[in-house]
Amino acid sequence: MDGRFVIGINAANQDPFRKGFGEQLAAFAQFAKRHDDALMLIHSRAQTRQGVNLAKLIGELGIGRQVMVGDQYQIAAGLIPESQMADWHGLLDLCSNCSYGEGFGLAILQSLAVGTPVAVTDCSSMTELCGAGWLVQGQPAFNRGHDAFWRVPFISSITQAYEQAYEKAAGKREQAVAFAQRYDADRVYADYWAVALKELIPGGS
């Protein structure tokens, strides 16, 4: 999108807290006040029983003109092909994945693979995956359901990451692609799985 600085969130809206929609949208509202060219794209369900009412939140923050949520029918029906999602990640200037915690964080790697740097919370797998981008600070928050600590990202730290990306994101695209290649399926198999299988299955491959 020529002339716009585009931040994207690709996250399942199935929990009221974990994906950090509230914090990221609040940070974007602050960022957008200083940058008329800012645009946020959200690939997610706009409202679910377990999740966040994104339309209401966007309206309350007054950023409706600078936030676009993806086609709800296509998302719900699973009609968006992988190639289209790759294009979606590629048009972003920054992928924002400042959640409370991730088992892996596939959207982060999907963005890096097409040259888009990321802003992620400095916790769980996200610290490892921030190969090109910015780590967002936060504070521990105990989740009773998981019997473990998550990390709530600071809105101020997210906003700071957005500001740094506004100045420097374009220079991190080659670094993003190079980092993502570490997770190429053939490379992972050759460097890790093949070795492990030889140990687990004598004579196997």
C-alpha positions as CSV (number, residue, x, y, z in Angstrom):
1,M,0.0,0.0,0.0
2,D,2.0,2.9,-1.3
3,G,2.3,5.9,1.0
4,R,1.1,4.0,4.1
5,F,3.0,2.5,7.0
6,V,1.2,-0.8,7.5
7,I,1.2,-2.8,10.7
8,G,-0.5,-6.2,10.7
9,I,-1.9,-8.6,13.3
10,N,-2.6,-12.2,12.4
11,A,-4.0,-13.9,15.4
12,A,-6.9,-16.1,16.5
13,N,-9.5,-14.3,18.5
14,Q,-10.4,-17.1,20.8
15,D,-9.3,-15.8,24.2
16,P,-10.2,-12.5,25.9
17,F,-6.5,-11.7,26.8
18,R,-3.8,-13.9,25.3
19,K,-3.3,-12.4,21.9
20,G,-3.0,-8.9,23.3
21,F,-5.5,-7.2,21.0
22,G,-6.3,-4.6,23.6
23,E,-2.7,-3.6,24.2
24,Q,-1.7,-3.6,20.6
25,L,-4.7,-1.5,19.5
26,A,-4.2,0.9,22.3
27,A,-0.6,1.3,21.2
28,F,-1.6,1.8,17.6
29,A,-4.1,4.5,18.7
30,Q,-1.2,6.4,20.2
31,F,1.1,5.8,17.2
32,A,-1.6,6.8,14.7
33,K,-2.1,10.2,16.4
34,R,1.5,11.0,15.4
35,H,1.4,9.4,11.9
36,D,-1.5,10.1,9.5
37,D,-0.1,7.5,7.2
38,A,-0.4,4.6,9.7
39,L,-2.7,1.7,8.8
40,M,-3.4,-1.5,10.7
41,L,-4.6,-4.7,9.1
42,I,-6.1,-7.4,11.2
43,H,-6.5,-11.0,10.0
44,S,-8.9,-12.4,12.6
45,R,-12.5,-13.0,13.5
46,A,-14.0,-9.6,14.5
47,Q,-16.0,-11.2,17.3
48,T,-16.2,-14.6,19.0
49,R,-17.9,-15.9,22.1
50,Q,-14.5,-16.5,23.8
51,G,-12.6,-13.6,22.4
52,V,-12.7,-9.8,22.0
53,N,-15.3,-7.6,20.3
54,L,-12.8,-6.0,18.0
55,A,-15.2,-3.6,16.3
56,K,-16.3,-2.2,19.7
57,L,-12.7,-1.9,20.8
58,I,-11.6,-0.1,17.6
59,G,-14.6,2.2,17.9
60,E,-13.8,3.1,21.5
61,L,-10.2,3.9,20.6
62,G,-11.4,6.1,17.7
63,I,-9.2,4.4,15.1
64,G,-11.9,3.1,12.8
65,R,-10.5,5.0,9.8
66,Q,-7.0,3.5,10.2
67,V,-7.9,-0.1,11.0
68,M,-9.1,-2.7,8.5
69,V,-10.4,-6.2,9.6
70,G,-10.3,-9.0,7.1
71,D,-13.3,-10.4,5.2
72,Q,-15.2,-12.2,7.9
73,Y,-16.9,-14.8,5.7
74,Q,-13.7,-15.8,4.0
75,I,-11.9,-16.1,7.3
76,A,-14.7,-18.1,9.0
77,A,-15.1,-20.4,6.0
78,G,-11.4,-21.0,5.6
79,L,-11.4,-19.7,2.0
80,I,-8.2,-17.7,2.0
81,P,-5.3,-19.7,0.3
82,E,-1.8,-19.8,1.5
83,S,-0.6,-17.7,-1.4
84,Q,-2.9,-14.9,-0.4
85,M,-1.8,-15.0,3.2
86,A,1.9,-14.9,2.0
87,D,1.0,-11.7,0.0
88,W,-0.8,-10.3,3.0
89,H,2.3,-10.7,5.2
90,G,4.5,-9.4,2.5
91,L,2.7,-6.1,2.1
92,L,3.1,-5.3,5.8
93,D,5.8,-3.0,7.0
94,L,5.6,-4.6,10.4
95,C,4.0,-7.7,11.9
96,S,2.8,-7.1,15.5
97,N,2.6,-10.2,17.6
98,C,2.7,-8.9,21.1
99,S,0.7,-11.6,22.8
100,Y,0.9,-12.9,26.4
101,G,2.6,-16.0,25.3
102,E,3.0,-18.4,22.3
103,G,3.6,-22.1,21.9
104,F,5.5,-21.2,18.8
105,G,4.1,-18.1,17.0
106,L,3.7,-19.2,13.3
107,A,2.6,-15.8,12.1
108,I,5.9,-14.3,13.3
109,L,7.9,-16.7,11.1
110,Q,5.5,-16.3,8.2
111,S,6.2,-12.6,8.2
112,L,9.9,-13.0,8.5
113,A,9.9,-15.5,5.6
114,V,8.6,-12.8,3.2
115,G,10.9,-10.1,4.6
116,T,8.6,-8.4,7.1
117,P,10.2,-7.5,10.5
118,V,8.2,-8.1,13.7
119,A,7.4,-6.6,17.1
120,V,6.9,-9.4,19.6
121,T,6.7,-9.7,23.4
122,D,9.9,-10.7,25.0
123,C,8.7,-14.1,26.4
124,S,8.2,-17.7,25.5
125,S,9.1,-18.7,22.0
126,M,8.7,-15.1,20.7
127,T,12.1,-14.1,22.1
128,E,13.8,-16.8,20.0
129,L,11.8,-15.9,16.9
130,C,12.6,-12.2,16.9
131,G,15.3,-12.5,14.3
132,A,14.6,-9.2,12.7
133,G,12.6,-6.7,14.7
134,W,11.9,-5.5,18.2
135,L,11.3,-7.1,21.5
136,V,8.5,-5.6,23.6
137,Q,8.8,-5.6,27.4
138,G,6.0,-6.5,29.8
139,Q,5.3,-7.9,33.3
140,P,4.4,-11.4,34.5
141,A,0.7,-12.2,35.0
142,F,-0.3,-15.6,36.5
143,N,-2.8,-17.6,34.4
144,R,-4.7,-19.9,36.6
145,G,-6.0,-22.0,33.8
146,H,-2.5,-22.7,32.5
147,D,-1.0,-22.8,36.0
148,A,1.8,-20.7,34.7
149,F,2.9,-17.1,34.1
150,W,2.1,-15.2,31.0
151,R,3.6,-11.8,30.2
152,V,1.4,-8.8,29.7
153,P,3.1,-6.4,27.1
154,F,3.4,-2.8,28.1
155,I,1.5,-0.5,25.8
156,S,4.3,2.1,26.0
157,S,6.8,-0.6,24.9
158,I,4.6,-1.6,22.0
159,T,4.3,2.0,20.9
160,Q,8.0,2.5,21.1
161,A,8.6,-0.6,18.9
162,Y,6.1,0.9,16.4
163,E,8.0,4.1,16.4
164,Q,11.3,2.4,15.8
165,A,9.9,0.3,13.1
166,Y,8.5,3.4,11.4
167,E,12.1,4.6,11.0
168,K,14.0,1.4,10.5
169,A,11.7,-1.5,9.3
170,A,12.6,-1.1,5.6
171,G,16.3,-1.8,6.5
172,K,15.5,-5.1,8.1
173,R,13.9,-7.0,5.3
174,E,16.9,-9.0,4.1
175,Q,17.8,-9.8,7.7
176,A,14.2,-11.2,8.2
177,V,14.4,-13.5,5.2
178,A,17.9,-14.8,6.2
179,F,16.7,-15.6,9.7
180,A,13.5,-17.4,8.6
181,Q,15.6,-19.7,6.4
182,R,16.9,-21.3,9.6
183,Y,13.4,-22.9,9.9
184,D,13.2,-24.2,6.3
185,A,11.6,-27.6,6.5
186,D,14.3,-29.4,4.5
187,R,17.1,-27.7,6.6
188,V,15.4,-28.6,9.9
189,Y,15.0,-32.2,8.7
190,A,18.6,-32.5,7.6
191,D,20.1,-30.8,10.6
192,Y,17.9,-32.1,13.4
193,W,15.3,-34.7,12.5
194,A,17.7,-37.0,10.6
195,V,20.1,-36.9,13.4
196,A,17.4,-37.6,16.0
197,L,15.9,-40.5,14.0
198,K,19.3,-42.2,13.7
199,E,19.5,-42.1,17.5
200,L,16.0,-43.3,18.0
201,I,15.9,-45.9,15.2
202,P,19.2,-47.7,14.7
203,G,19.7,-48.1,11.0
204,G,16.8,-45.8,10.2
205,S,16.8,-42.5,8.3
